[in-house]
Amino acid sequence: MDDIKSIWEEALSYLSLEISRPGFETWIKTLKPLTLEGSKIVLQTPNKFSKDWLEEYYLPLIEEVIRKVTQKDFKVEILAEEKEENIPEDKKVEYLSTSYNNLNPKYTFDTFVVGDSNRFAHAAALAVSQNPGKAYNPLLIYGGVGLGKTHLIHAIGHSIQEKYPKARVVYASMEKFTVELIDAIKEDGMTKFRNRYRNIDVLLIDDIQFLAGKERTQEEFFYTFNALYEAGKQIVLTSDRVPKEIPTLEDRLRSRFEWGLIADIQPPDLETRIAILKKKAEAEKAKVPDEVIEFIASQIQSNIRELEGALIRTIAFASLNNMPINLELAKTVLKDIIQPQIKNITIQNILQAVAEYFNITVEQLKGKGRSQEIAVPRQIAMYLARTLTDLSLPKIGEELGGRDHTTVLHAYEKIQELYQTDLSIKKAIQDIQNRLRNSNSNS
Ligand SMILES: Nc1ncnc2c1ncn2[C@@H]1O[C@H](COP(=O)(O)OP(=O)(O)OP(=O)(O)O)[C@@H](O)[C@H]1O
């Protein structure tokens, strides 16, 4: 097969599978197959900008697909139909602002709910987006899993892009940066890699804790950081911990990360969780009663992704089953993810549950027997009493047949360790906790 049109048609069907739909529509579909001469295929794009973009991001894939289709090694050349100077100014802006970055359109400042837990990070993010490269550089946002770091870093990107449509804003996770670096090293494409990350105006890198233990990536990132920093370009980073807690992070990087501003995000308080859920329900165009919102917000406290997930699950369940969204439905839908809190547990409840689980008596737990069959359950009872009640060590010892507080402490530490290493102990503890939960929620 050496008819350029049919080669290209077949290549298109492969490329549509390999490239995301917007990418395919924007860059690939606008290509016209021009000529096939010797071992060279020429494709034409509408303008210089898309030629540069295609060469940077899609050329190797296009060549690979053509190789697959033709079983031959063709070199692909991309030709711009229009010289750059012929592109009307407004069209250039349109390309740059709409297609250049890879930001998630949902993560903007408008959709971000501000509360005490994230007020500082939000203010810092706004300051940076209003004065990129000048306010705080780098800005490092850190916080636990699912608390909105990615959302904020994208919001900065959108906001800068809106204000400066021609700015080159690049977002990547540190993991992606690393993968691309490895590919570049393998394929001898370092110049391209460096151009991609250094000829830009704003670099947004998510999850820098991924640098831990990766020497080569740290080195490359160090040079990228310096090149951008020295050119006054804005750098924004996120991490799930502060730089000094990232193991094996080189000092020179650590100190650079601390040059600008470090802003933390804490788990949201109840009011913020409610506000986030309300906003999300609104975005989903779902009518969710306040009591349902409050129920979900009170049950899921430390991860906004899970909080949103619980709401979406409730909305989806109601809609699929044609049922109204109410508290009862929410409780049913979420029963697997929401564990009733273990509250108001007494040491008697614990002794009872442990004895039942191990098929022994409460008297045996309190007694003097030292056989493994009794001693381990007794230690588990001490451990549970320490974790689930407010009783002091001497009081727990007293309840367990007048034992010394050091015995209780020793038992607690031993079981705590076994919980990590011994599956049967872990299972026993979880089962007993579930029993306590159930008897607690039934009472
Ligand atoms: N303040 C907020 N207002 C509205 N939505 C929020 C807020 N904080 C987080 N979210 C939402 O919660 C979800 C999780 O947030 P995000 O992905 O930004 O967390 P993260 O901190 O980057 O987590 P990870 O550590 O897993 O990368 C997203 O859907 C995000 O939109």
The ligand as an ORCA input file, in Angstrom:
! r2SCAN-3c Opt
* xyz 0 1
  N     -12.227     23.469     48.974
  C     -12.785     22.695     48.050
  N     -13.901     23.080     47.395
  C     -14.472     22.287     46.478
  N     -13.998     21.083     46.113
  C     -12.897     20.656     46.716
  C     -12.225     21.431     47.708
  N     -11.153     20.744     48.137
  C     -11.141     19.590     47.441
  N     -12.187     19.531     46.593
  C     -12.511     18.433     45.689
  O     -12.096     17.213     46.300
  C     -11.540     16.324     45.345
  C     -10.143     15.947     45.765
  O      -9.308     17.084     45.680
  P      -7.847     17.072     45.027
  O      -7.744     16.050     43.960
  O      -7.499     18.462     44.668
  O      -7.036     16.587     46.296
  P      -5.469     16.421     46.501
  O      -5.164     17.148     47.752
  O      -4.733     16.823     45.284
  O      -5.375     14.867     46.756
  P      -4.173     13.818     46.451
  O      -3.250     13.952     47.599
  O      -4.889     12.519     46.444
  O      -3.566     14.184     45.149
  C     -11.587     17.047     44.016
  O     -12.723     16.630     43.296
  C     -11.735     18.521     44.399
  O     -12.440     19.247     43.428
*
